[in-house]
């Protein structure tokens, strides 16, 4: 349920309503827009139906939320959310944010070389995996804490925001100590204990859509994070499992406008994991921008033939630079630009 406050509502009136909601055993979440302040209330709505909150000073209207996801919905927040990633980088506004780097952190020299290349091309966020979920237990699983330390060192030196995946609820604090953005991979999209843990942090979270999940499933997972108090969530479309076998996954480009219609959260497209083949990545990346995404996350490697994982879908820096030029041109047509 959403409590819409009058434009002239005072801070004291807002606090009075919050105290009343808490006294009823419900959880209030305040969202301040440019014109209105609203309070989203989480909990059994039948309690509120017998409590006339409409009569409280400062309240204009009380609206039930029909969608199963409350805080994520456009009903809760009409305006697009803009997430501050740190170091002057914000996502969800007019600027399109590009995240780029290797699938897996291999060593600090390689990471630094790749990071310099992607930054020079216009990327503002450095991605790199330290903990890697692999289909085979015999595949390289990542460098763990050592990889996180490398990512932090390179990110600090180049002034780039950093992002890396967290796979286990026991590792949330460790990963949060080293990176600016926590990534939840597709295999963990419905790992609800993990979602609750990242919801208890104040770190921005990139939530990837599960390979067999609907857009609404993804939004329900995002709801777990927001309900824990962390509103800095970025959605990510990375392709879903279909009968098509010419690509690694099928990029659901319609997920971008659908998510934007249903939710105020920004959405990123991952063309690398959708394609599985580097030659298809540029076309999918440009399609994502044309569809209205707020950012891209792209795998780049200076020697993809030697990469320990996902070399086949990684762009070399030269091709990444060419793609960035094309993305900028598309963004301008849409009245947007690259950060």
C-alpha positions in Angstrom: 0.0 0.0 0.0 1.2 3.5 -0.8 0.5 6.6 1.3 0.7 9.7 -0.8 1.4 12.9 1.1 0.4 16.4 0.4 3.0 18.7 -1.1 2.9 20.9 2.0 3.2 17.9 4.5 5.7 18.7 7.3 8.5 16.5 8.5 6.7 16.1 11.8 3.6 14.8 10.0 5.7 12.4 8.0 7.3 11.1 11.1 4.0 10.7 12.9 2.7 8.5 10.0 5.9 6.5 10.0 5.5 5.9 13.8 1.9 4.8 13.4 2.8 2.4 10.6 5.5 0.8 12.7 3.2 0.6 15.7 0.9 -1.5 13.5 3.7 -4.0 12.9 4.3 -2.9 9.3 7.4 -1.6 7.6 7.4 1.9 6.1 9.7 3.0 3.2 9.9 6.7 2.4 10.5 7.9 -1.2 10.9 11.6 -1.8 10.3 12.7 -5.4 10.6 16.1 -7.0 6.9 16.9 -6.3 5.7 14.5 -3.7 6.8 12.3 -0.8 5.2 8.9 -0.6 5.5 6.1 2.0 5.4 2.5 0.8 4.0 0.2 3.5 5.1 -3.5 3.5 3.0 -6.0 5.3 -0.6 -7.4 5.5 -2.7 -4.8 3.8 -5.9 -5.9 5.7 -4.4 -4.1 8.8 -4.3 -0.8 6.9 -7.8 -1.3 5.6 -9.3 -1.0 9.0 -6.9 1.9 10.0 -8.1 5.2 8.4 -4.7 6.7 7.5 -6.4 9.0 5.1 -7.5 11.2 8.1 -3.9 11.8 9.3 -2.6 15.3 8.8 -0.5 15.6 5.7 -2.0 12.5 3.9 -3.6 13.1 0.5 -4.4 9.6 -0.5 -3.9 5.9 0.3 -3.6 3.6 -2.6 -3.4 -0.2 -2.6 -0.5 -1.7 -4.7 -1.9 -4.3 -7.0 1.4 -5.8 -8.3 3.1 -8.4 -6.2 6.3 -6.3 -6.1 5.6 -3.1 -4.1 8.7 -1.1 -3.7 10.0 -1.9 -7.2 6.8 -0.8 -8.9 6.0 2.3 -10.8 3.1 2.7 -8.4 5.5 3.2 -5.6 7.8 5.6 -7.6 6.7 7.3 -10.8 10.1 8.8 -11.5 13.2 6.8 -12.7 15.5 5.9 -9.9 19.1 7.2 -10.3 21.7 5.1 -8.5 24.9 6.6 -7.3 27.7 4.1 -7.9 30.4 6.4 -6.5 33.3 8.3 -8.1 30.9 10.6 -9.9 29.2 7.8 -11.8 25.3 7.6 -11.7 23.1 5.3 -13.6 19.4 5.7 -14.4 19.4 9.2 -15.8 20.3 10.6 -19.2 23.8 9.1 -19.3 24.4 5.5 -20.4 27.0 3.8 -18.2 29.3 1.2 -19.7 30.9 -1.5 -17.5 33.7 -3.4 -19.1 36.6 -5.7 -18.3 37.6 -9.4 -18.2 35.2 -12.2 -17.3 37.8 -13.4 -14.7 40.6 -11.6 -13.0 43.7 -13.6 -13.9 46.6 -11.4 -12.7 47.1 -7.7 -11.9 49.2 -6.9 -15.0 46.5 -8.2 -17.4 43.7 -6.5 -15.4 45.5 -3.1 -15.4 46.2 -3.3 -19.1 42.6 -4.1 -19.9 41.3 -1.5 -17.5 43.4 1.2 -19.2 42.0 0.3 -22.6 38.4 0.3 -21.6 38.7 3.5 -19.7 40.3 5.2 -22.6 37.4 4.1 -24.8 34.9 5.6 -22.4 33.9 2.9 -19.9 33.5 4.2 -16.3 33.0 0.9 -14.5 35.6 -1.9 -14.3 34.2 -5.4 -14.1 36.1 -8.5 -13.1 35.2 -11.8 -11.6 36.9 -13.0 -8.4 34.5 -15.8 -7.5 33.3 -17.6 -10.6 30.2 -19.9 -10.8 31.2 -22.6 -13.3 29.1 -25.4 -14.7 32.0 -27.8 -14.2 33.6 -28.2 -10.7 36.9 -28.7 -12.5 36.9 -25.3 -14.2 38.8 -22.3 -12.8 36.8 -20.9 -9.9 38.5 -17.5 -9.6 41.1 -16.0 -7.3 38.8 -15.1 -4.5 40.0 -12.4 -2.1 43.3 -12.0 -4.0 41.3 -11.1 -7.1 39.2 -8.6 -5.2 42.4 -6.9 -3.9 43.7 -6.6 -7.5 40.4 -5.2 -8.6 40.4 -2.6 -5.9 44.0 -1.6 -6.5 43.4 -1.1 -10.3 40.1 0.6 -9.8 41.6 3.1 -7.3 44.6 3.8 -9.5 42.5 4.5 -12.6 39.6 6.2 -10.7 37.1 3.6 -11.9 34.0 2.2 -10.2 34.4 -1.6 -9.6 31.9 -4.4 -9.8 32.3 -8.1 -9.0 30.0 -11.0 -8.4 29.2 -12.3 -4.9 28.0 -15.9 -4.9 27.6 -16.8 -1.2 25.8 -15.0 1.6 28.9 -15.6 3.8 31.0 -13.6 1.4 28.9 -10.5 1.1 30.9 -8.4 3.6 34.2 -9.6 2.1 33.2 -8.6 -1.4 31.6 -5.3 -0.2 34.9 -4.3 1.4 36.6 -4.3 -1.9 34.1 -3.3 -4.6 31.7 -0.5 -5.3 28.9 -2.6 -6.8 27.8 -6.1 -5.8 26.7 -8.3 -8.7 24.2 -11.1 -8.3 24.6 -13.6 -11.1 21.8 -15.3 -13.0 22.2 -18.6 -11.1 21.7 -16.8 -7.8 18.8 -14.5 -8.8 16.4 -16.5 -6.6 18.9 -17.3 -3.8 16.8 -15.4 -1.3 19.2 -15.7 1.6 21.8 -14.0 -0.5 19.3 -11.3 -1.7 18.5 -10.6 2.0 22.2 -10.2 2.8 22.9 -7.7 0.0 19.6 -6.0 1.0 21.1 -5.3 4.4 24.1 -3.5 2.8 24.2 0.0 1.4 26.2 -1.1 -1.6 24.6 -0.8 -5.1 23.6 -4.2 -6.5 23.4 -5.4 -10.1 20.8 -8.1 -10.3 21.0 -10.4 -13.3 17.9 -12.1 -14.7 17.9 -15.8 -14.3 18.2 -17.9 -17.4 14.7 -19.4 -17.0 13.0 -16.4 -15.2 10.4 -14.0 -16.3 10.8 -10.2 -16.0 8.3 -10.3 -13.1 10.4 -13.0 -11.4 13.4 -10.7 -11.6 11.4 -7.8 -10.2 10.2 -10.0 -7.3 13.9 -10.8 -6.6 14.7 -7.1 -6.6 11.9 -6.6 -4.1 13.7 -8.8 -1.6 16.7 -6.4 -1.8 14.6 -3.2 -1.6 12.5 -4.6 1.3 15.8 -5.0 3.2 16.4 -1.3 3.0 18.7 -1.2 0.0 17.1 0.8 -2.9 20.3 1.0 -5.0 19.4 -1.9 -7.3 20.1 -2.2 -11.0 18.4 -4.8 -13.2 20.3 -6.7 -15.8 19.0 -8.6 -18.9 21.6 -11.1 -19.9 19.7 -13.5 -22.1 17.4 -16.4 -21.3 17.4 -20.1 -22.1 15.3 -21.0 -25.2 15.3 -23.6 -28.0 17.6 -21.5 -30.1 21.1 -22.9 -30.2 22.9 -20.4 -32.5 23.7 -18.2 -29.5 24.7 -19.0 -25.9 21.4 -17.5 -24.7 18.6 -15.5 -26.3 18.7 -11.8 -25.5 15.2 -10.7 -24.6 15.4 -7.2 -25.9 11.7 -6.6 -25.0 12.7 -7.0 -21.3 14.2 -3.5 -21.4 11.0 -1.6 -22.2 8.9 -4.1 -20.1 11.0 -3.6 -17.0 10.9 0.2 -17.6 7.2 0.1 -17.8 6.7 -1.9 -14.6 9.6 -0.6 -12.5 11.5 2.6 -11.7 14.8 0.8 -11.4 17.5 1.2 -14.1 18.3 -1.7 -16.4 21.5 -2.8 -18.0 22.0 -5.2 -20.9 24.7 -7.9 -21.0 25.3 -8.7 -24.7 28.4 -10.9 -23.9 26.6 -13.6 -22.0 23.6 -13.4 -24.3 25.7 -13.9 -27.5 28.4 -16.2 -26.3 30.3 -15.2 -29.5 32.3 -11.9 -29.7 31.1 -11.2 -33.3 27.5 -10.9 -32.1 28.2 -8.7 -29.1 28.3 -5.3 -31.0 24.9 -5.8 -32.6 23.2 -6.8 -29.3 24.9 -4.0 -27.4 23.6 -1.4 -30.0 20.1 -3.0 -29.8 20.1 -2.7 -26.1 20.9 1.1 -26.3 18.3 1.6 -29.0 15.7 -0.2 -26.8 16.4 2.3 -23.9 18.8 0.5 -21.5 20.6 2.6 -19.0 23.9 0.7 -19.3 25.9 -2.1 -20.8 28.2 -4.7 -19.2 30.7 -6.1 -21.7 33.5 -8.6 -21.5 36.8 -7.4 -22.8 40.2 -9.2 -22.9 43.5 -8.2 -24.5 44.2 -11.9 -25.4 40.9 -13.7 -25.5 42.5 -16.9 -26.9 44.4 -17.2 -23.6 41.5 -16.2 -21.3 40.8 -18.7 -18.5 37.0 -18.2 -19.1 34.6 -16.8 -21.7 37.3 -15.9 -24.2 35.0 -16.7 -27.1 32.6 -13.9 -26.1 35.2 -11.3 -25.2 36.0 -8.3 -27.4 39.5 -7.2 -27.9 40.2 -3.6 -26.9 40.3 -2.4 -30.5 36.8 -3.8 -31.2 35.5 -2.4 -27.9 36.7 1.0 -28.8 35.0 0.9 -32.2 31.8 -0.2 -30.5 31.9 2.7 -28.1 32.0 5.1 -31.0 28.9 3.5 -32.5 27.1 3.5 -29.2 27.7 7.2 -28.7 26.2 7.9 -32.1 23.0 5.9 -31.2 22.8 7.5 -27.8 22.9 11.0 -29.4 20.0 10.2 -31.7 17.9 9.2 -28.6 18.8 12.4 -26.8 21.2 10.6 -24.4 25.0 10.3 -24.1 27.7 8.2 -22.6 28.9 9.1 -19.1 
